[in-house]
Amino acid sequence: VCFTYIDKVSNIIQYTTVARQADNNKDGYQRVINDNRVRSIKKFMNINIKNVIPNNIILAIGKELNPNINKEESKLKFFYNSDEESNKVKALIIDGQHRVFGLSQYDENAEVLVT
């Protein structure tokens, strides 16, 4: 099932994680975060208020988060508990880690499309 919604990058950072190759994770698929790319996204946004990030952030929301789609209301709901024990269960950022972190340095309330 595919669902697209808008969320603040500060929220996305709370309920997501990235499976990075350098985290000694055999299943890691993302490269290590590149600080230069993060800074360049922040710089791009600071150049002009009209600049936008057109690409969606792509997440994998596993069944552990109990995703529920209300088709009548066109809403996606999932359960995320921010306490330390539950914090281990998060959605995975499949594509867009640099955009999320770059935008969060620009404005943590910036909103992006999430798929």
C-alpha positions in Angstrom: 0.0 0.0 0.0 1.3 3.4 -0.9 0.2 6.6 0.9 1.4 10.2 0.5 1.1 12.8 3.2 2.7 16.1 4.4 4.7 16.2 7.7 7.2 18.5 9.5 10.8 17.3 9.3 11.0 17.6 13.1 8.2 15.0 13.3 9.8 12.7 10.7 13.1 12.7 12.6 11.3 11.5 15.7 9.6 8.5 14.2 12.2 7.4 11.6 15.6 5.9 11.5 18.1 5.1 8.7 19.7 1.7 8.2 23.2 2.8 7.3 25.9 0.6 5.9 28.4 1.9 8.4 26.4 1.0 11.4 27.7 -2.5 11.3 24.3 -3.4 9.9 24.4 -6.1 7.3 21.0 -5.0 6.1 22.1 -1.3 5.9 21.5 0.2 2.5 22.0 3.9 3.0 25.4 5.6 2.9 26.7 7.4 5.9 25.3 10.9 6.2 27.3 13.4 4.3 27.6 16.7 6.2 28.4 18.6 3.0 25.2 17.5 1.4 23.2 18.4 4.5 24.8 21.9 4.5 24.2 22.4 0.8 20.5 21.7 1.2 20.3 24.2 4.1 22.2 26.7 2.0 19.9 26.1 -1.0 16.8 26.8 1.1 18.4 30.0 2.6 19.1 31.5 -0.8 15.5 32.1 -1.7 12.3 31.6 0.3 10.7 30.3 -2.9 13.1 27.4 -3.2 11.4 24.0 -2.7 12.5 20.4 -2.3 10.3 18.7 -5.0 11.0 15.0 -4.2 9.1 13.0 -1.6 10.8 11.5 1.4 10.2 7.7 1.0 9.6 5.7 4.2 8.9 2.1 5.0 6.4 1.9 7.8 6.5 -1.7 9.2 3.7 -3.6 10.8 5.3 -3.0 14.2 4.0 0.6 14.0 0.4 -0.7 13.5 -0.3 1.3 10.3 -4.0 1.9 9.7 -5.5 3.5 6.6 -8.9 5.1 7.0 -10.1 5.1 3.4 -13.2 7.1 4.1 -11.2 10.0 5.6 -8.0 9.4 3.4 -5.9 9.3 6.6 -2.9 7.2 7.6 -2.5 6.5 11.3 0.3 4.6 13.0 1.4 4.2 16.5 4.7 5.6 17.6 5.7 5.8 21.3 8.7 8.1 22.0 9.7 6.4 25.2 13.2 4.8 25.1 12.1 1.2 24.8 9.6 1.8 22.1 12.1 4.1 20.4 13.7 1.1 18.9 10.8 0.6 16.5 10.7 3.3 13.9 9.8 3.7 10.2 12.8 3.5 7.9 13.9 6.3 5.6 14.4 4.6 2.3 15.2 7.8 0.3 15.7 11.3 1.5 17.9 11.3 4.6 20.0 14.2 3.5 16.8 16.2 2.6 15.3 15.5 6.0 18.4 16.5 7.9 19.2 19.5 5.7 15.7 20.9 5.9 15.7 20.4 9.7 18.8 22.6 10.0 17.1 25.2 7.8 13.7 25.1 9.6 12.6 22.2 11.8 9.0 23.2 11.0 9.5 22.8 7.3 7.0 20.5 5.7 7.7 17.9 3.1 5.9 15.3 1.1 6.3 11.8 2.5 5.4 8.6 0.7 
